[in-house]
Amino acid sequence: MNDTPTPEPARARAVLSNEDFKLLREAVLFYLKAHEDDPISSKYSHLYHRLGSAIRR
């Protein structure tokens, strides 16, 4: 039997900062305005709103 303690995994770090979310949200809004008639724009609209809720956390 091995009684040596196993090391704990390293703490996860955030990949994106709040500033990154703001920049991404601004880029998605720019895309939405330029491609309003595109059928996929509804997916970008949902992404835009999810990014907004991520900023408020």
C-alpha positions, 0 to 999 in steps of 0.5 A, a space after each residue: 500500500 502506498 500511504 503518500 498523499 496525492 497532490 491536489 490538482 492546480 486551481 483552475 484559472 479564468 481564461 477570459 477576463 471581464 474586459 475580454 467579454 466586453 470586447 467579444 460582446 461589442 464584436 458580436 453586436 457589430 456582426 449583428 448590425 452588419 448581418 441583420 438578414 442572415 438566418 444565423 443571426 439569431 444564434 449571434 443574438 443569443 450569444 450577445 445576450 449570454 455575453 452580457 450576462 457573463 459580464 454582470 457576474 
